[in-house]
Amino acid sequence: MADERPSSSEPDRQVLRFPRRQVGAPAGPPVADLAKYERTGDSEDYRHRMIVNTAAFAFVLALIGAGLWLADTLAQMRRNQDCVLSGRRGCTPVEFSRER
């Protein structure tokens, strides 16, 4: 197989020179026009904002509740599995109702 290394006469690295920016030169605005995003004194809908905040708060509480329920269920399953694997009997309580 042929040696693909550059010979000693060819440079193996090349330095790229980038032009330097002039210090103090105005760069201009980064965006053409932001006026379309400005608020112009329109009255804000506080009622809608409060409804959305309440819905978001309820959603976060539901996520926290689901996470706590899941963690408790996993911990209970782990305790039951550890009990069974250690060879004990009667690890899980069986609930029954007497009807006569």
C-alpha angles and dihedrals in degrees: 000000000000120000107248097191116119115255120251090261093059118075112240094202132046126202117214117208118211121199114254121238118245113249113242096012113140109252095195128227116317091224128037099231133354096177093101089064097050121105113237103203096283112157111258121233101241093172092057091046092052091049091051091047091050092049091049091049091050090049092051091049090051090051091050091048092049091049093051092047091049093048091049092048092049091049092050091049090050092051091049092048092049090050093050094044091052089061100249124140129224094034097148118050114234114214119206135164125223113229120183 
